[in-house]
Amino acid sequence: MARQPESVAGLLRGSAIQAISAQIERHRRVLSAARKALPGFLADHCVDCVIKPDQLILYVDSPAWASQIRFYALHLLPRIEQSTGHRFRNLQIRNVLPAVIEPLDKPLFVTPPGFVAELLKSSASSTSSGELKEALLRLSQTVQALRNTGPSEEGQ
């Protein structure tokens, strides 16, 4: 005999959904209390939190604001406990997106557009100053050489 699926109304009255709903509400209250305990200009940068048994992890939208909020850590925990009744022994402040900067293996090479060498050469020919004219011609030759070598032969 085929088993009938449970109705949506029945699922919404189930204990699992109620537990999830209670946890979401607790999360919302703790995040709201943390934001209220901070000055407004800092509160706007608190985007999320994770609640662990004795630890609160507060997520901030940038490393700069995270460092500012760390100054309020001792002030935050008592205020959150006062507002929510939940006691945390530890507060961590983290960035939502960690700032990961990987060094390049090779420097970034940008090939100059073709018209640049010609523009430099024509500027040199229309310049009356000998020193400036020579500098522009040398620069034109360097740009042309870079165009001819390209990024694949740069390291050779």
Contacts in CASP RR format, 6 or more apart in sequence:
PFRMAT RR
TARGET T0000
AUTHOR 0000-0000-0000
METHOD contacts of the structure
MODEL  1
MARQPESVAGLLRGSAIQAISAQIERHRRVLSAARKALPGFLADHCVDCV
IKPDQLILYVDSPAWASQIRFYALHLLPRIEQSTGHRFRNLQIRNVLPAV
IEPLDKPLFVTPPGFVAELLKSSASSTSSGELKEALLRLSQTVQALRNTG
PSEEGQ
11 17 0 8 1.000
26 51 0 8 1.000
26 84 0 8 1.000
26 86 0 8 1.000
27 49 0 8 1.000
27 51 0 8 1.000
29 83 0 8 1.000
29 84 0 8 1.000
30 49 0 8 1.000
30 51 0 8 1.000
30 56 0 8 1.000
30 80 0 8 1.000
30 84 0 8 1.000
30 86 0 8 1.000
31 46 0 8 1.000
31 48 0 8 1.000
31 49 0 8 1.000
32 83 0 8 1.000
33 79 0 8 1.000
33 80 0 8 1.000
33 83 0 8 1.000
33 84 0 8 1.000
34 43 0 8 1.000
34 46 0 8 1.000
34 49 0 8 1.000
34 56 0 8 1.000
34 58 0 8 1.000
34 76 0 8 1.000
34 80 0 8 1.000
35 43 0 8 1.000
35 46 0 8 1.000
36 43 0 8 1.000
36 79 0 8 1.000
36 83 0 8 1.000
37 72 0 8 1.000
37 75 0 8 1.000
37 76 0 8 1.000
37 79 0 8 1.000
37 80 0 8 1.000
37 83 0 8 1.000
38 46 0 8 1.000
38 69 0 8 1.000
38 72 0 8 1.000
38 76 0 8 1.000
42 65 0 8 1.000
42 68 0 8 1.000
42 69 0 8 1.000
42 72 0 8 1.000
45 60 0 8 1.000
45 61 0 8 1.000
45 62 0 8 1.000
45 65 0 8 1.000
45 69 0 8 1.000
46 58 0 8 1.000
46 59 0 8 1.000
46 60 0 8 1.000
46 69 0 8 1.000
47 59 0 8 1.000
47 60 0 8 1.000
47 61 0 8 1.000
47 96 0 8 1.000
48 58 0 8 1.000
48 59 0 8 1.000
48 96 0 8 1.000
49 56 0 8 1.000
49 57 0 8 1.000
49 58 0 8 1.000
49 59 0 8 1.000
50 56 0 8 1.000
50 57 0 8 1.000
50 59 0 8 1.000
51 86 0 8 1.000
54 87 0 8 1.000
54 88 0 8 1.000
54 89 0 8 1.000
54 90 0 8 1.000
55 88 0 8 1.000
55 89 0 8 1.000
55 90 0 8 1.000
55 91 0 8 1.000
55 92 0 8 1.000
56 77 0 8 1.000
56 80 0 8 1.000
56 88 0 8 1.000
56 90 0 8 1.000
56 91 0 8 1.000
56 92 0 8 1.000
57 91 0 8 1.000
57 92 0 8 1.000
57 93 0 8 1.000
57 94 0 8 1.000
58 69 0 8 1.000
58 76 0 8 1.000
58 91 0 8 1.000
58 92 0 8 1.000
58 93 0 8 1.000
58 94 0 8 1.000
59 93 0 8 1.000
59 94 0 8 1.000
59 95 0 8 1.000
59 96 0 8 1.000
60 66 0 8 1.000
60 69 0 8 1.000
60 93 0 8 1.000
60 94 0 8 1.000
60 95 0 8 1.000
60 96 0 8 1.000
61 95 0 8 1.000
61 96 0 8 1.000
62 95 0 8 1.000
63 95 0 8 1.000
63 99 0 8 1.000
66 93 0 8 1.000
66 94 0 8 1.000
66 95 0 8 1.000
69 93 0 8 1.000
70 93 0 8 1.000
73 91 0 8 1.000
73 93 0 8 1.000
76 91 0 8 1.000
77 88 0 8 1.000
77 91 0 8 1.000
80 86 0 8 1.000
80 88 0 8 1.000
81 87 0 8 1.000
81 88 0 8 1.000
106 154 0 8 1.000
106 155 0 8 1.000
109 150 0 8 1.000
109 151 0 8 1.000
109 154 0 8 1.000
111 146 0 8 1.000
111 147 0 8 1.000
111 150 0 8 1.000
111 151 0 8 1.000
112 143 0 8 1.000
112 146 0 8 1.000
112 147 0 8 1.000
114 147 0 8 1.000
116 143 0 8 1.000
117 140 0 8 1.000
117 141 0 8 1.000
117 143 0 8 1.000
117 144 0 8 1.000
117 147 0 8 1.000
118 140 0 8 1.000
120 136 0 8 1.000
120 137 0 8 1.000
120 139 0 8 1.000
120 140 0 8 1.000
120 143 0 8 1.000
121 136 0 8 1.000
121 137 0 8 1.000
121 140 0 8 1.000
123 136 0 8 1.000
124 132 0 8 1.000
124 133 0 8 1.000
124 134 0 8 1.000
124 136 0 8 1.000
124 137 0 8 1.000
124 140 0 8 1.000
125 133 0 8 1.000
127 133 0 8 1.000
127 136 0 8 1.000
END
